[in-house]
Amino acid sequence: MDSQQHSQAQGLMEYAMIIIIVAVLIIVLVYVLGGSIGDLYSTIIETV
């Protein structure tokens, strides 16, 4: 593999890692805050 192919592969891996980290963070936030977000949504719906 030449230098340019190696650089492109490294760039793709970096983008993949960023996407995976963001996805995991979103999943954790939804898991942790899911109940309170649901309660807030229910409260808003009840008042309308």
PQR file of N, CA, C, O and H, with PARSE charges and radii, in Angstrom:
ATOM      1  N   MET A   1       0.859  -1.170   0.000 -0.4000 1.5000
ATOM      2  CA  MET A   1       0.000   0.000   0.000 -0.0000 2.0000
ATOM      3  C   MET A   1       0.905   1.233   0.000  0.5500 1.7000
ATOM      4  O   MET A   1       1.824   1.348   0.810 -0.5500 1.4000
ATOM      5  N   ASP A   2       0.625   2.146  -0.921 -0.4000 1.5000
ATOM      6  CA  ASP A   2       1.461   3.340  -0.964 -0.0000 2.0000
ATOM      7  C   ASP A   2       0.977   4.371   0.054  0.5500 1.7000
ATOM      8  O   ASP A   2      -0.026   4.171   0.738 -0.5500 1.4000
ATOM      9  H   ASP A   2      -0.122   2.053  -1.579  0.4000 1.0000
ATOM     10  N   SER A   3       1.705   5.457   0.133 -0.4000 1.5000
ATOM     11  CA  SER A   3       1.456   6.468   1.164 -0.0000 2.0000
ATOM     12  C   SER A   3       0.084   7.119   1.020  0.5500 1.7000
ATOM     13  O   SER A   3      -0.579   7.392   2.021 -0.5500 1.4000
ATOM     14  H   SER A   3       2.520   5.619  -0.424  0.4000 1.0000
ATOM     15  N   GLN A   4      -0.348   7.371  -0.217 -0.4000 1.5000
ATOM     16  CA  GLN A   4      -1.634   8.032  -0.422 -0.0000 2.0000
ATOM     17  C   GLN A   4      -2.784   7.118  -0.003  0.5500 1.7000
ATOM     18  O   GLN A   4      -3.737   7.573   0.629 -0.5500 1.4000
ATOM     19  H   GLN A   4       0.191   7.149  -1.030  0.4000 1.0000
ATOM     20  N   GLN A   5      -2.701   5.833  -0.350 -0.4000 1.5000
ATOM     21  CA  GLN A   5      -3.747   4.898   0.051 -0.0000 2.0000
ATOM     22  C   GLN A   5      -3.790   4.754   1.573  0.5500 1.7000
ATOM     23  O   GLN A   5      -4.864   4.671   2.169 -0.5500 1.4000
ATOM     24  H   GLN A   5      -1.927   5.463  -0.864  0.4000 1.0000
ATOM     25  N   HIS A   6      -2.617   4.724   2.187 -0.4000 1.5000
ATOM     26  CA  HIS A   6      -2.547   4.620   3.643 -0.0000 2.0000
ATOM     27  C   HIS A   6      -3.188   5.845   4.288  0.5500 1.7000
ATOM     28  O   HIS A   6      -3.914   5.717   5.274 -0.5500 1.4000
ATOM     29  H   HIS A   6      -1.745   4.791   1.703  0.4000 1.0000
ATOM     30  N   SER A   7      -2.928   7.015   3.744 -0.4000 1.5000
ATOM     31  CA  SER A   7      -3.484   8.252   4.283 -0.0000 2.0000
ATOM     32  C   SER A   7      -5.004   8.274   4.139  0.5500 1.7000
ATOM     33  O   SER A   7      -5.707   8.707   5.052 -0.5500 1.4000
ATOM     34  H   SER A   7      -2.338   7.118   2.943  0.4000 1.0000
ATOM     35  N   GLN A   8      -5.512   7.812   3.005 -0.4000 1.5000
ATOM     36  CA  GLN A   8      -6.964   7.775   2.798 -0.0000 2.0000
ATOM     37  C   GLN A   8      -7.614   6.774   3.747  0.5500 1.7000
ATOM     38  O   GLN A   8      -8.673   7.050   4.312 -0.5500 1.4000
ATOM     39  H   GLN A   8      -4.941   7.460   2.263  0.4000 1.0000
ATOM     40  N   ALA A   9      -6.994   5.628   3.924 -0.4000 1.5000
ATOM     41  CA  ALA A   9      -7.536   4.623   4.832 -0.0000 2.0000
ATOM     42  C   ALA A   9      -7.543   5.138   6.269  0.5500 1.7000
ATOM     43  O   ALA A   9      -8.490   4.899   7.018 -0.5500 1.4000
ATOM     44  H   ALA A   9      -6.134   5.403   3.465  0.4000 1.0000
ATOM     45  N   GLN A  10      -6.485   5.841   6.642 -0.4000 1.5000
ATOM     46  CA  GLN A  10      -6.417   6.394   7.988 -0.0000 2.0000
ATOM     47  C   GLN A  10      -7.516   7.439   8.181  0.5500 1.7000
ATOM     48  O   GLN A  10      -8.136   7.487   9.243 -0.5500 1.4000
ATOM     49  H   GLN A  10      -5.715   6.035   6.033  0.4000 1.0000
ATOM     50  N   GLY A  11      -7.762   8.266   7.180 -0.4000 1.5000
ATOM     51  CA  GLY A  11      -8.814   9.268   7.258 -0.0000 2.0000
ATOM     52  C   GLY A  11     -10.187   8.636   7.408  0.5500 1.7000
ATOM     53  O   GLY A  11     -11.007   9.111   8.193 -0.5500 1.4000
ATOM     54  H   GLY A  11      -7.258   8.226   6.317  0.4000 1.0000
ATOM     55  N   LEU A  12     -10.444   7.564   6.659 -0.4000 1.5000
ATOM     56  CA  LEU A  12     -11.723   6.872   6.768 -0.0000 2.0000
ATOM     57  C   LEU A  12     -11.905   6.261   8.151  0.5500 1.7000
ATOM     58  O   LEU A  12     -13.002   6.296   8.709 -0.5500 1.4000
ATOM     59  H   LEU A  12      -9.777   7.178   6.021  0.4000 1.0000
ATOM     60  N   MET A  13     -10.837   5.702   8.703 -0.4000 1.5000
ATOM     61  CA  MET A  13     -10.915   5.127  10.049 -0.0000 2.0000
ATOM     62  C   MET A  13     -11.199   6.204  11.096  0.5500 1.7000
ATOM     63  O   MET A  13     -11.951   5.974  12.042 -0.5500 1.4000
ATOM     64  H   MET A  13      -9.946   5.673   8.251  0.4000 1.0000
ATOM     65  N   GLU A  14     -10.597   7.371  10.920 -0.4000 1.5000
ATOM     66  CA  GLU A  14     -10.838   8.467  11.863 -0.0000 2.0000
ATOM     67  C   GLU A  14     -12.298   8.916  11.805  0.5500 1.7000
ATOM     68  O   GLU A  14     -12.915   9.145  12.845 -0.5500 1.4000
ATOM     69  H   GLU A  14      -9.986   7.558  10.151  0.4000 1.0000
ATOM     70  N   TYR A  15     -12.848   9.044  10.608 -0.4000 1.5000
ATOM     71  CA  TYR A  15     -14.258   9.419  10.475 -0.0000 2.0000
ATOM     72  C   TYR A  15     -15.158   8.344  11.088  0.5500 1.7000
ATOM     73  O   TYR A  15     -16.136   8.665  11.764 -0.5500 1.4000
ATOM     74  H   TYR A  15     -12.346   8.858   9.764  0.4000 1.0000
ATOM     75  N   ALA A  16     -14.835   7.078  10.856 -0.4000 1.5000
ATOM     76  CA  ALA A  16     -15.623   5.983  11.413 -0.0000 2.0000
ATOM     77  C   ALA A  16     -15.591   6.014  12.940  0.5500 1.7000
ATOM     78  O   ALA A  16     -16.619   5.818  13.589 -0.5500 1.4000
ATOM     79  H   ALA A  16     -14.041   6.817  10.307  0.4000 1.0000
ATOM     80  N   MET A  17     -14.421   6.258  13.508 -0.4000 1.5000
ATOM     81  CA  MET A  17     -14.304   6.320  14.966 -0.0000 2.0000
ATOM     82  C   MET A  17     -15.127   7.474  15.535  0.5500 1.7000
ATOM     83  O   MET A  17     -15.782   7.324  16.566 -0.5500 1.4000
ATOM     84  H   MET A  17     -13.586   6.417  12.981  0.4000 1.0000
ATOM     85  N   ILE A  18     -15.092   8.627  14.859 -0.4000 1.5000
ATOM     86  CA  ILE A  18     -15.877   9.776  15.317 -0.0000 2.0000
ATOM     87  C   ILE A  18     -17.364   9.442  15.287  0.5500 1.7000
ATOM     88  O   ILE A  18     -18.085   9.747  16.237 -0.5500 1.4000
ATOM     89  H   ILE A  18     -14.560   8.749  14.021  0.4000 1.0000
ATOM     90  N   ILE A  19     -17.826   8.825  14.218 -0.4000 1.5000
ATOM     91  CA  ILE A  19     -19.235   8.460  14.095 -0.0000 2.0000
ATOM     92  C   ILE A  19     -19.630   7.464  15.178  0.5500 1.7000
ATOM     93  O   ILE A  19     -20.705   7.578  15.767 -0.5500 1.4000
ATOM     94  H   ILE A  19     -17.240   8.576  13.446  0.4000 1.0000
ATOM     95  N   ILE A  20     -18.769   6.493  15.442 -0.4000 1.5000
ATOM     96  CA  ILE A  20     -19.062   5.492  16.472 -0.0000 2.0000
ATOM     97  C   ILE A  20     -19.129   6.145  17.847  0.5500 1.7000
ATOM     98  O   ILE A  20     -20.025   5.838  18.634 -0.5500 1.4000
ATOM     99  H   ILE A  20     -17.896   6.400  14.964  0.4000 1.0000
ATOM    100  N   ILE A  21     -18.196   7.036  18.143 -0.4000 1.5000
ATOM    101  CA  ILE A  21     -18.183   7.709  19.447 -0.0000 2.0000
ATOM    102  C   ILE A  21     -19.435   8.562  19.620  0.5500 1.7000
ATOM    103  O   ILE A  21     -20.054   8.544  20.684 -0.5500 1.4000
ATOM    104  H   ILE A  21     -17.468   7.285  17.504  0.4000 1.0000
ATOM    105  N   VAL A  22     -19.810   9.303  18.592 -0.4000 1.5000
ATOM    106  CA  VAL A  22     -21.017  10.134  18.671 -0.0000 2.0000
ATOM    107  C   VAL A  22     -22.254   9.252  18.863  0.5500 1.7000
ATOM    108  O   VAL A  22     -23.128   9.586  19.664 -0.5500 1.4000
ATOM    109  H   VAL A  22     -19.307   9.318  17.728  0.4000 1.0000
ATOM    110  N   ALA A  23     -22.338   8.142  18.145 -0.4000 1.5000
ATOM    111  CA  ALA A  23     -23.487   7.248  18.271 -0.0000 2.0000
ATOM    112  C   ALA A  23     -23.574   6.675  19.688  0.5500 1.7000
ATOM    113  O   ALA A  23     -24.660   6.606  20.264 -0.5500 1.4000
ATOM    114  H   ALA A  23     -21.628   7.871  17.495  0.4000 1.0000
ATOM    115  N   VAL A  24     -22.442   6.268  20.247 -0.4000 1.5000
ATOM    116  CA  VAL A  24     -22.442   5.727  21.609 -0.0000 2.0000
ATOM    117  C   VAL A  24     -22.866   6.798  22.610  0.5500 1.7000
ATOM    118  O   VAL A  24     -23.638   6.518  23.527 -0.5500 1.4000
ATOM    119  H   VAL A  24     -21.560   6.324  19.779  0.4000 1.0000
ATOM    120  N   LEU A  25     -22.368   8.021  22.440 -0.4000 1.5000
ATOM    121  CA  LEU A  25     -22.758   9.105  23.340 -0.0000 2.0000
ATOM    122  C   LEU A  25     -24.259   9.385  23.272  0.5500 1.7000
ATOM    123  O   LEU A  25     -24.898   9.605  24.301 -0.5500 1.4000
ATOM    124  H   LEU A  25     -21.741   8.249  21.695  0.4000 1.0000
ATOM    125  N   ILE A  26     -24.813   9.376  22.081 -0.4000 1.5000
ATOM    126  CA  ILE A  26     -26.255   9.607  21.932 -0.0000 2.0000
ATOM    127  C   ILE A  26     -27.044   8.494  22.611  0.5500 1.7000
ATOM    128  O   ILE A  26     -28.032   8.760  23.295 -0.5500 1.4000
ATOM    129  H   ILE A  26     -24.294   9.197  21.245  0.4000 1.0000
ATOM    130  N   ILE A  27     -26.615   7.252  22.425 -0.4000 1.5000
ATOM    131  CA  ILE A  27     -27.307   6.119  23.050 -0.0000 2.0000
ATOM    132  C   ILE A  27     -27.255   6.236  24.574  0.5500 1.7000
ATOM    133  O   ILE A  27     -28.258   6.009  25.251 -0.5500 1.4000
ATOM    134  H   ILE A  27     -25.813   7.036  21.869  0.4000 1.0000
ATOM    135  N   VAL A  28     -26.098   6.585  25.107 -0.4000 1.5000
ATOM    136  CA  VAL A  28     -25.957   6.731  26.563 -0.0000 2.0000
ATOM    137  C   VAL A  28     -26.833   7.873  27.073  0.5500 1.7000
ATOM    138  O   VAL A  28     -27.498   7.731  28.099 -0.5500 1.4000
ATOM    139  H   VAL A  28     -25.284   6.770  24.557  0.4000 1.0000
ATOM    140  N   LEU A  29     -26.838   8.997  26.371 -0.4000 1.5000
ATOM    141  CA  LEU A  29     -27.664  10.129  26.799 -0.0000 2.0000
ATOM    142  C   LEU A  29     -29.151   9.790  26.770  0.5500 1.7000
ATOM    143  O   LEU A  29     -29.885  10.160  27.687 -0.5500 1.4000
ATOM    144  H   LEU A  29     -26.298   9.113  25.538  0.4000 1.0000
ATOM    145  N   VAL A  30     -29.595   9.105  25.748 -0.4000 1.5000
ATOM    146  CA  VAL A  30     -31.003   8.719  25.666 -0.0000 2.0000
ATOM    147  C   VAL A  30     -31.333   7.733  26.789  0.5500 1.7000
ATOM    148  O   VAL A  30     -32.408   7.808  27.385 -0.5500 1.4000
ATOM    149  H   VAL A  30     -28.999   8.804  25.004  0.4000 1.0000
ATOM    150  N   TYR A  31     -30.416   6.812  27.079 -0.4000 1.5000
ATOM    151  CA  TYR A  31     -30.651   5.850  28.153 -0.0000 2.0000
ATOM    152  C   TYR A  31     -30.723   6.547  29.507  0.5500 1.7000
ATOM    153  O   TYR A  31     -31.598   6.245  30.319 -0.5500 1.4000
ATOM    154  H   TYR A  31     -29.543   6.751  26.595  0.4000 1.0000
ATOM    155  N   VAL A  32     -29.807   7.476  29.748 -0.4000 1.5000
ATOM    156  CA  VAL A  32     -29.745   8.153  31.045 -0.0000 2.0000
ATOM    157  C   VAL A  32     -30.888   9.154  31.200  0.5500 1.7000
ATOM    158  O   VAL A  32     -31.512   9.231  32.258 -0.5500 1.4000
ATOM    159  H   VAL A  32     -29.097   7.721  29.088  0.4000 1.0000
ATOM    160  N   LEU A  33     -31.157   9.915  30.152 -0.4000 1.5000
ATOM    161  CA  LEU A  33     -32.149  10.982  30.250 -0.0000 2.0000
ATOM    162  C   LEU A  33     -33.519  10.590  29.704  0.5500 1.7000
ATOM    163  O   LEU A  33     -34.440  11.408  29.715 -0.5500 1.4000
ATOM    164  H   LEU A  33     -30.650   9.853  29.292  0.4000 1.0000
ATOM    165  N   GLY A  34     -33.667   9.379  29.236 -0.4000 1.5000
ATOM    166  CA  GLY A  34     -34.905   8.963  28.585 -0.0000 2.0000
ATOM    167  C   GLY A  34     -36.133   9.115  29.458  0.5500 1.7000
ATOM    168  O   GLY A  34     -37.166   9.607  29.003 -0.5500 1.4000
ATOM    169  H   GLY A  34     -32.920   8.715  29.227  0.4000 1.0000
ATOM    170  N   GLY A  35     -36.029   8.694  30.712 -0.4000 1.5000
ATOM    171  CA  GLY A  35     -37.174   8.783  31.607 -0.0000 2.0000
ATOM    172  C   GLY A  35     -37.587  10.211  31.871  0.5500 1.7000
ATOM    173  O   GLY A  35     -38.774  10.534  31.823 -0.5500 1.4000
ATOM    174  H   GLY A  35     -35.190   8.294  31.082  0.4000 1.0000
ATOM    175  N   SER A  36     -36.629  11.067  32.148 -0.4000 1.5000
ATOM    176  CA  SER A  36     -36.965  12.465  32.444 -0.0000 2.0000
ATOM    177  C   SER A  36     -37.470  13.191  31.202  0.5500 1.7000
ATOM    178  O   SER A  36     -38.334  14.062  31.301 -0.5500 1.4000
ATOM    179  H   SER A  36     -35.665  10.805  32.187  0.4000 1.0000
ATOM    180  N   ILE A  37     -36.946  12.844  30.052 -0.4000 1.5000
ATOM    181  CA  ILE A  37     -37.439  13.458  28.810 -0.0000 2.0000
ATOM    182  C   ILE A  37     -38.883  13.002  28.562  0.5500 1.7000
ATOM    183  O   ILE A  37     -39.722  13.802  28.148 -0.5500 1.4000
ATOM    184  H   ILE A  37     -36.244  12.136  29.972  0.4000 1.0000
ATOM    185  N   GLY A  38     -39.168  11.739  28.812 -0.4000 1.5000
ATOM    186  CA  GLY A  38     -40.530  11.232  28.658 -0.0000 2.0000
ATOM    187  C   GLY A  38     -41.491  11.906  29.608  0.5500 1.7000
ATOM    188  O   GLY A  38     -42.609  12.250  29.224 -0.5500 1.4000
ATOM    189  H   GLY A  38     -38.486  11.089  29.148  0.4000 1.0000
ATOM    190  N   ASP A  39     -41.062  12.102  30.865 -0.4000 1.5000
ATOM    191  CA  ASP A  39     -41.909  12.793  31.843 -0.0000 2.0000
ATOM    192  C   ASP A  39     -42.166  14.234  31.429  0.5500 1.7000
ATOM    193  O   ASP A  39     -43.289  14.725  31.541 -0.5500 1.4000
ATOM    194  H   ASP A  39     -40.153  11.822  31.177  0.4000 1.0000
ATOM    195  N   LEU A  40     -41.136  14.907  30.955 -0.4000 1.5000
ATOM    196  CA  LEU A  40     -41.286  16.291  30.509 -0.0000 2.0000
ATOM    197  C   LEU A  40     -42.250  16.369  29.336  0.5500 1.7000
ATOM    198  O   LEU A  40     -43.109  17.249  29.292 -0.5500 1.4000
ATOM    199  H   LEU A  40     -40.224  14.509  30.864  0.4000 1.0000
ATOM    200  N   TYR A  41     -42.112  15.457  28.392 -0.4000 1.5000
ATOM    201  CA  TYR A  41     -43.002  15.425  27.234 -0.0000 2.0000
ATOM    202  C   TYR A  41     -44.442  15.203  27.678  0.5500 1.7000
ATOM    203  O   TYR A  41     -45.354  15.861  27.178 -0.5500 1.4000
ATOM    204  H   TYR A  41     -41.414  14.741  28.428  0.4000 1.0000
ATOM    205  N   SER A  42     -44.653  14.272  28.619 -0.4000 1.5000
ATOM    206  CA  SER A  42     -45.989  14.001  29.112 -0.0000 2.0000
ATOM    207  C   SER A  42     -46.594  15.221  29.801  0.5500 1.7000
ATOM    208  O   SER A  42     -47.776  15.518  29.633 -0.5500 1.4000
ATOM    209  H   SER A  42     -43.912  13.737  29.024  0.4000 1.0000
ATOM    210  N   THR A  43     -45.781  15.915  30.570 -0.4000 1.5000
ATOM    211  CA  THR A  43     -46.243  17.131  31.266 -0.0000 2.0000
ATOM    212  C   THR A  43     -46.655  18.202  30.264  0.5500 1.7000
ATOM    213  O   THR A  43     -47.674  18.869  30.442 -0.5500 1.4000
ATOM    214  H   THR A  43     -44.820  15.674  30.706  0.4000 1.0000
ATOM    215  N   ILE A  44     -45.869  18.362  29.224 -0.4000 1.5000
ATOM    216  CA  ILE A  44     -46.195  19.360  28.197 -0.0000 2.0000
ATOM    217  C   ILE A  44     -47.485  19.000  27.488  0.5500 1.7000
ATOM    218  O   ILE A  44     -48.320  19.869  27.240 -0.5500 1.4000
ATOM    219  H   ILE A  44     -45.041  17.821  29.079  0.4000 1.0000
ATOM    220  N   ILE A  45     -47.661  17.714  27.155 -0.4000 1.5000
ATOM    221  CA  ILE A  45     -48.869  17.269  26.462 -0.0000 2.0000
ATOM    222  C   ILE A  45     -50.097  17.459  27.345  0.5500 1.7000
ATOM    223  O   ILE A  45     -51.159  17.849  26.860 -0.5500 1.4000
ATOM    224  H   ILE A  45     -46.982  17.008  27.357  0.4000 1.0000
ATOM    225  N   GLU A  46     -49.955  17.183  28.638 -0.4000 1.5000
ATOM    226  CA  GLU A  46     -51.092  17.329  29.551 -0.0000 2.0000
ATOM    227  C   GLU A  46     -51.540  18.777  29.692  0.5500 1.7000
ATOM    228  O   GLU A  46     -52.731  19.046  29.846 -0.5500 1.4000
ATOM    229  H   GLU A  46     -49.092  16.866  29.032  0.4000 1.0000
ATOM    230  N   THR A  47     -50.599  19.705  29.640 -0.4000 1.5000
ATOM    231  CA  THR A  47     -50.958  21.100  29.809 -0.0000 2.0000
ATOM    232  C   THR A  47     -51.560  21.706  28.544  0.5500 1.7000
ATOM    233  O   THR A  47     -52.202  22.755  28.605 -0.5500 1.4000
ATOM    234  H   THR A  47     -49.632  19.486  29.516  0.4000 1.0000
ATOM    235  N   VAL A  48     -51.363  21.068  27.424 -0.4000 1.5000
ATOM    236  CA  VAL A  48     -51.893  21.598  26.158 -0.0000 2.0000
ATOM    237  C   VAL A  48     -53.258  21.071  25.912  0.5500 1.7000
ATOM    238  O   VAL A  48     -53.873  21.399  24.898 -0.5500 1.4000
ATOM    239  H   VAL A  48     -50.841  20.216  27.375  0.4000 1.0000
TER
END
